């Protein structure tokens, strides 16, 4: 009889974990609190490490076809007026696999690809449902669901995001921590000539431009925002335009067109610093539920995918679930904490609002930026090294 997995949450972590466990021979059920697929993110970009792990789930080619690949890996850095500063090139090889260096994709398209793969593998998905209570058992867990059912599983995954219900039930002391930043995003028609990932820099501000399809791109801007800031949706267009008005050059036409008709999103950036282990009994946290990060390294989604791939490989190679969860909780926190720490440092550096300090930071970045990119991905590859082949029982 197949082992039973119950996954709470159908975001990137939950969908990828469902695919990984189904491929490993498990019977998988996913519950998602949203009554319909709705994804509050205009776009997302995925670097080589994330795409290599999508490849392990047999969805990379479909992802690339659905998004906008930047095949040369170039990231252009510009001053606020559009004056070129420098550029970096992201690696197109990870863990021995040649992949697209950078992929921009709409979040809805990413989930379309993932949900299609889940359906192919026979994953059961229930929308409008979440976990209400958990009862740990010696050989599994019983979950009471919001639709009145009680479900027994050999393993329950809390992949339900930064405000995880599963984490709240078993680790109520772990709460989101506000980073001090807000992120503003907007979607626009992509001019045919705009084919690069662009980062624009100003004192205390960063604004990115990323193609996400043949027709569209999105802007993503980060700025220091007060704690507990809340803005009415009808004010988002004017607020985003004013926050980033200093940016001209390639950003100008997109900022100037912001209005009531625009597709916009504002989110306050929070982190989850979950101490190891990330499991209790047969309940395991993955993705943002365990390690939500600031967005400055673009690695949140990639870390969620890697969680799923590592867990699937470990479960495929060992019949001992409890020992596998111990191995997972020993292996994944170092990589995720590394990403969190670097991302936070980059955010703090970009938040310097003094013009002279900002100029000094840019001057220091020019000769070292490429080396830092190379070092970051080399370290990620080391931390992601697949050493599970010896972990069998």
C-alpha positions as CSV (number, residue, x, y, z in Angstrom):
1,X,0.0,0.0,0.0
2,X,1.2,3.5,-0.8
3,X,2.2,5.8,2.0
4,X,-0.1,8.7,2.4
5,X,1.0,12.4,2.4
6,X,-1.2,15.3,3.3
7,X,0.1,18.7,2.1
8,X,-1.4,21.9,3.4
9,X,-0.9,24.7,0.9
10,X,-0.8,24.8,-2.9
11,X,1.8,27.5,-3.4
12,X,5.2,26.7,-5.0
13,X,6.4,24.6,-2.0
14,X,3.2,22.6,-1.8
15,X,2.8,21.9,-5.5
16,X,6.4,21.0,-5.9
17,X,6.3,18.7,-2.9
18,X,3.2,17.0,-4.2
19,X,5.0,16.3,-7.5
20,X,8.2,15.1,-5.7
21,X,6.3,12.8,-3.4
22,X,4.0,11.4,-6.1
23,X,7.1,10.7,-8.2
24,X,8.6,8.8,-5.2
25,X,5.5,6.5,-5.1
26,X,3.4,8.2,-2.4
27,X,-0.3,8.9,-2.5
28,X,-0.6,12.7,-2.2
29,X,-3.5,14.9,-1.1
30,X,-3.2,18.7,-1.2
31,X,-5.6,21.1,0.6
32,X,-5.6,24.8,-0.2
33,X,-7.5,27.4,1.7
34,X,-8.3,29.5,-1.3
35,X,-11.6,28.5,-3.0
36,X,-10.1,29.3,-6.4
37,X,-6.5,29.6,-7.9
38,X,-5.5,33.2,-7.1
39,X,-1.9,34.3,-6.9
40,X,-1.0,37.6,-5.5
41,X,2.2,38.1,-7.4
42,X,2.5,39.7,-10.8
43,X,5.7,37.9,-11.8
44,X,8.6,35.9,-10.5
45,X,12.1,35.3,-11.7
46,X,14.0,32.0,-11.3
47,X,17.7,31.6,-11.6
48,X,19.7,28.5,-12.6
49,X,19.5,26.7,-9.2
50,X,15.7,27.0,-9.2
51,X,15.5,25.8,-12.8
52,X,17.8,22.9,-12.1
53,X,15.4,21.7,-9.4
54,X,12.4,22.3,-11.6
55,X,14.2,20.0,-14.1
56,X,14.3,17.3,-11.4
57,X,10.5,17.5,-11.2
58,X,10.1,17.3,-15.1
59,X,8.6,20.8,-15.3
60,X,11.5,22.9,-16.4
61,X,10.9,22.8,-20.1
62,X,7.2,23.8,-19.7
63,X,8.2,26.6,-17.4
64,X,10.7,28.0,-19.9
65,X,8.1,27.8,-22.7
66,X,5.6,29.6,-20.5
67,X,7.9,32.4,-19.5
68,X,10.7,34.7,-20.8
69,X,14.2,33.2,-20.8
70,X,17.2,35.5,-20.6
71,X,19.6,33.2,-22.3
72,X,22.7,35.3,-21.9
73,X,22.1,35.8,-18.2
74,X,22.7,39.5,-18.3
75,X,21.5,41.8,-15.5
76,X,22.0,45.5,-16.3
77,X,22.5,48.0,-13.5
78,X,21.5,51.6,-14.2
79,X,21.5,54.8,-12.2
80,X,18.1,56.4,-11.6
81,X,18.3,58.5,-14.8
82,X,19.1,55.4,-16.9
83,X,22.9,55.9,-17.1
84,X,24.6,52.5,-17.2
85,X,26.6,51.5,-14.1
86,X,27.8,47.9,-14.8
87,X,26.4,44.5,-15.6
88,X,26.6,41.0,-14.2
89,X,26.1,37.7,-15.9
90,X,24.3,34.9,-14.0
91,X,25.4,31.3,-14.4
92,X,23.7,29.0,-16.9
93,X,24.9,25.8,-15.3
94,X,24.0,24.4,-11.9
95,X,24.9,21.0,-10.4
96,X,26.2,19.8,-13.8
97,X,23.1,20.8,-15.7
98,X,23.0,23.4,-18.4
99,X,19.9,25.6,-17.9
100,X,18.6,29.1,-18.7
101,X,20.4,31.5,-16.5
102,X,17.3,33.7,-15.7
103,X,13.7,33.0,-16.4
104,X,10.9,35.5,-15.9
105,X,7.4,34.1,-15.6
106,X,3.9,35.1,-14.4
107,X,3.1,33.4,-11.2
108,X,-0.2,32.2,-12.7
109,X,1.7,30.5,-15.5
110,X,4.1,28.8,-13.1
111,X,1.1,27.3,-11.2
112,X,-0.6,26.3,-14.4
113,X,2.5,24.2,-15.2
114,X,2.7,22.8,-11.7
115,X,-1.0,21.9,-11.4
116,X,-0.9,20.1,-14.8
117,X,2.0,18.0,-13.6
118,X,0.2,17.2,-10.3
119,X,-2.9,16.1,-12.3
120,X,-0.7,13.8,-14.5
121,X,0.6,12.2,-11.3
122,X,-2.8,11.6,-9.7
123,X,-2.4,14.1,-6.9
124,X,-5.7,14.9,-5.2
125,X,-6.4,18.6,-4.7
126,X,-9.1,20.1,-2.6
127,X,-9.7,23.9,-2.7
128,X,-11.4,25.9,0.0
129,X,-10.1,23.7,2.7
130,X,-7.4,23.9,5.4
131,X,-6.3,22.2,8.5
132,X,-8.1,23.0,11.8
133,X,-6.4,20.7,14.3
134,X,-3.6,18.1,14.4
135,X,-3.2,15.0,16.4
136,X,0.3,13.5,16.2
137,X,0.5,9.7,16.3
138,X,3.3,7.3,16.7
139,X,3.2,6.3,13.0
140,X,1.7,9.4,11.4
141,X,-0.7,12.2,12.1
142,X,-4.5,12.8,12.1
143,X,-5.7,16.1,10.7
144,X,-9.1,17.7,11.2
145,X,-10.0,19.7,8.1
146,X,-12.2,22.7,7.8
147,X,-14.6,20.8,5.6
148,X,-15.4,18.4,8.5
149,X,-13.2,15.5,7.4
150,X,-10.6,13.8,9.5
151,X,-7.6,12.5,7.5
152,X,-4.9,10.1,8.6
153,X,-1.5,10.5,6.9
154,X,2.0,9.0,7.3
155,X,3.4,12.5,6.7
156,X,1.9,16.0,6.9
157,X,3.6,18.9,5.2
158,X,3.0,22.5,6.3
159,X,3.5,24.3,3.0
160,X,1.0,27.0,3.8
161,X,3.1,30.1,3.6
162,X,4.4,32.8,5.9
163,X,1.2,32.7,8.1
164,X,1.1,28.9,8.2
165,X,-1.8,27.4,10.0
166,X,0.3,24.2,10.6
167,X,3.1,26.2,12.2
168,X,0.6,28.1,14.3
169,X,-0.7,24.8,15.7
170,X,2.6,23.3,16.6
171,X,5.1,26.2,16.8
172,X,3.0,29.2,17.9
173,X,6.1,31.0,19.2
174,X,7.5,31.4,15.6
175,X,6.0,34.5,14.1
176,X,6.7,36.6,11.0
177,X,9.3,39.3,11.5
178,X,8.8,42.6,9.6
179,X,11.9,43.4,7.5
180,X,11.3,47.1,7.2
181,X,10.7,47.0,3.5
182,X,7.7,47.1,1.2
183,X,7.6,45.7,-2.3
184,X,5.6,47.4,-5.1
185,X,4.9,45.5,-8.3
186,X,3.1,46.4,-11.6
187,X,2.6,44.6,-14.9
188,X,3.0,46.3,-18.3
189,X,3.2,45.6,-22.0
190,X,6.8,44.7,-23.0
191,X,8.4,46.7,-25.8
192,X,10.0,44.2,-28.2
193,X,13.5,45.7,-27.6
194,X,13.4,45.2,-23.8
195,X,14.9,41.8,-23.3
196,X,17.2,42.2,-20.3
197,X,16.7,42.0,-16.6
198,X,17.4,45.6,-15.4
199,X,18.1,46.9,-11.9
200,X,18.0,50.6,-11.3
201,X,19.6,52.2,-8.2
202,X,18.8,55.4,-6.3
203,X,19.5,56.4,-2.6
204,X,17.2,54.2,-0.5
205,X,15.4,52.8,-3.5
206,X,15.7,49.9,-6.0
207,X,13.5,49.4,-9.1
208,X,13.7,46.3,-11.3
209,X,12.3,45.6,-14.7
210,X,11.9,42.0,-15.7
211,X,10.3,40.5,-18.9
212,X,7.8,37.7,-18.0
213,X,6.4,36.7,-21.4
214,X,6.5,37.6,-25.0
215,X,4.0,40.4,-24.3
216,X,4.6,41.5,-20.7
217,X,7.1,42.6,-18.2
218,X,6.8,43.6,-14.6
219,X,8.3,46.3,-12.4
220,X,9.3,45.5,-8.8
221,X,10.4,48.2,-6.5
222,X,11.7,48.0,-2.9
223,X,11.5,50.9,-0.4
224,X,11.6,51.3,3.4
225,X,8.0,51.4,4.7
226,X,6.7,51.9,8.2
227,X,5.8,48.9,10.2
228,X,2.1,47.9,9.9
229,X,1.7,50.2,6.9
230,X,-1.6,49.7,5.1
231,X,-2.6,51.4,1.9
232,X,-6.0,51.3,0.2
233,X,-5.9,49.5,-3.1
234,X,-7.3,52.4,-4.9
235,X,-4.2,54.5,-3.9
236,X,-1.6,51.9,-5.0
237,X,-1.1,53.4,-8.5
238,X,-0.4,56.9,-7.2
239,X,1.7,55.7,-4.3
240,X,3.9,53.5,-6.5
241,X,4.3,56.3,-9.0
242,X,5.3,58.8,-6.3
243,X,7.6,56.3,-4.4
244,X,9.7,55.7,-7.5
245,X,9.3,59.0,-9.4
246,X,13.0,59.6,-9.4
247,X,13.5,56.7,-11.8
248,X,13.5,57.7,-15.5
249,X,15.3,56.0,-18.4
250,X,13.6,52.7,-19.3
251,X,11.3,52.8,-16.3
252,X,9.8,56.2,-17.1
253,X,7.0,55.1,-19.5
254,X,5.9,52.4,-17.2
255,X,5.7,54.5,-14.1
256,X,4.1,57.3,-16.0
257,X,1.2,55.1,-17.2
258,X,0.3,53.8,-13.7
259,X,-3.4,54.4,-13.1
260,X,-6.7,52.8,-12.0
261,X,-6.4,50.3,-14.9
262,X,-3.0,49.1,-13.9
263,X,-2.3,45.6,-12.5
264,X,-0.6,46.4,-9.2
265,X,0.4,44.7,-5.9
266,X,1.9,46.0,-2.7
267,X,3.2,43.7,0.0
268,X,5.1,44.3,3.3
269,X,8.2,42.1,3.4
270,X,8.4,39.7,6.3
271,X,10.7,36.9,7.2
272,X,10.4,33.6,9.1
273,X,13.5,32.6,11.1
274,X,12.5,29.0,12.0
275,X,15.0,27.2,14.3
276,X,15.8,23.7,13.4
277,X,14.4,21.1,13.4
278,X,11.6,22.0,11.1
279,X,9.6,18.9,12.0
280,X,7.8,17.5,15.0
281,X,6.8,13.9,14.8
282,X,5.5,13.3,11.3
283,X,4.7,17.0,10.6
284,X,7.3,19.0,8.6
285,X,7.3,22.7,7.5
286,X,8.7,23.6,4.1
287,X,8.8,26.7,1.9
288,X,7.8,30.1,3.4
289,X,6.3,28.4,6.4
290,X,9.8,27.6,7.5
291,X,12.1,30.1,5.9
292,X,10.4,33.1,4.2
293,X,13.1,35.5,3.0
294,X,13.4,39.0,1.8
295,X,13.3,39.2,-2.0
296,X,16.6,40.9,-2.8
297,X,18.3,37.7,-4.0
298,X,15.3,36.3,-5.9
299,X,15.6,33.0,-4.2
300,X,12.4,32.4,-2.2
301,X,10.7,30.3,-4.9
302,X,13.9,28.4,-5.7
303,X,14.4,27.5,-2.0
304,X,10.8,26.1,-1.9
305,X,11.4,24.0,-5.0
306,X,14.7,22.7,-3.6
307,X,12.9,21.7,-0.3
308,X,10.5,19.6,-2.3
309,X,13.2,17.9,-4.4
310,X,15.4,17.1,-1.4
311,X,12.5,15.7,0.5
312,X,11.4,13.6,-2.4
313,X,14.8,12.1,-2.9
314,X,15.3,11.4,0.7
315,X,11.9,9.6,1.0
316,X,12.6,7.7,-2.2
317,X,15.9,6.4,-0.9
318,X,14.8,5.5,2.7
319,X,11.9,3.6,4.2
320,X,12.5,5.3,7.6
321,X,10.3,8.4,7.5
322,X,11.4,9.7,10.9
323,X,15.1,9.4,10.1
324,X,14.4,11.1,6.8
325,X,12.8,14.1,8.5
326,X,15.8,14.4,10.8
327,X,18.1,14.4,7.7
328,X,16.0,17.0,6.0
329,X,15.9,19.2,9.0
330,X,19.7,19.0,9.3
331,X,20.4,19.6,5.6
332,X,18.0,22.4,4.5
333,X,18.3,25.1,7.2
334,X,22.0,26.0,6.4
335,X,21.2,26.7,2.7
336,X,18.0,28.7,3.5
337,X,19.7,30.7,6.3
338,X,22.6,31.5,3.9
339,X,20.1,32.9,1.4
340,X,18.2,34.8,4.1
341,X,21.4,36.4,5.5
342,X,22.8,37.5,2.1
343,X,19.4,38.8,0.9
344,X,18.9,40.8,4.1
345,X,22.4,42.3,3.7
346,X,21.7,43.3,0.1
347,X,18.5,44.9,1.2
348,X,20.1,46.9,4.0
349,X,22.8,48.1,1.7
350,X,20.3,49.3,-0.9
351,X,18.3,51.1,1.8
352,X,21.1,53.6,2.4
353,X,19.4,57.0,1.7
354,X,22.3,59.3,2.1
355,X,23.4,60.2,-1.5
356,X,27.2,60.2,-0.6
357,X,26.9,56.8,1.1
358,X,24.8,55.5,-1.8
359,X,27.5,56.7,-4.3
360,X,30.2,55.0,-2.2
361,X,28.3,51.7,-2.3
362,X,27.9,51.8,-6.0
363,X,31.5,52.6,-6.5
364,X,32.4,49.6,-4.4
365,X,30.0,47.3,-6.2
366,X,31.4,47.9,-9.7
367,X,34.7,45.9,-9.5
368,X,33.2,43.2,-7.2
369,X,29.6,42.6,-8.4
370,X,30.4,39.7,-10.8
371,X,32.7,38.0,-8.2
372,X,29.9,38.2,-5.7
373,X,27.4,36.7,-8.0
374,X,29.8,33.8,-8.8
375,X,30.6,33.3,-5.1
376,X,26.9,33.2,-4.2
377,X,26.0,30.6,-6.7
378,X,29.1,28.5,-6.0
379,X,28.1,28.5,-2.3
380,X,24.5,27.6,-3.2
381,X,25.8,24.7,-5.3
382,X,27.9,23.5,-2.4
383,X,25.1,23.7,0.0
384,X,22.7,22.0,-2.5
385,X,25.1,19.1,-3.2
386,X,23.2,15.9,-3.4
387,X,24.7,13.7,-0.8
388,X,21.6,11.6,-0.3
389,X,22.8,8.6,-2.4
390,X,24.4,7.1,0.7
391,X,21.3,7.7,2.9
392,X,19.4,4.4,2.5
393,X,18.0,2.1,5.1
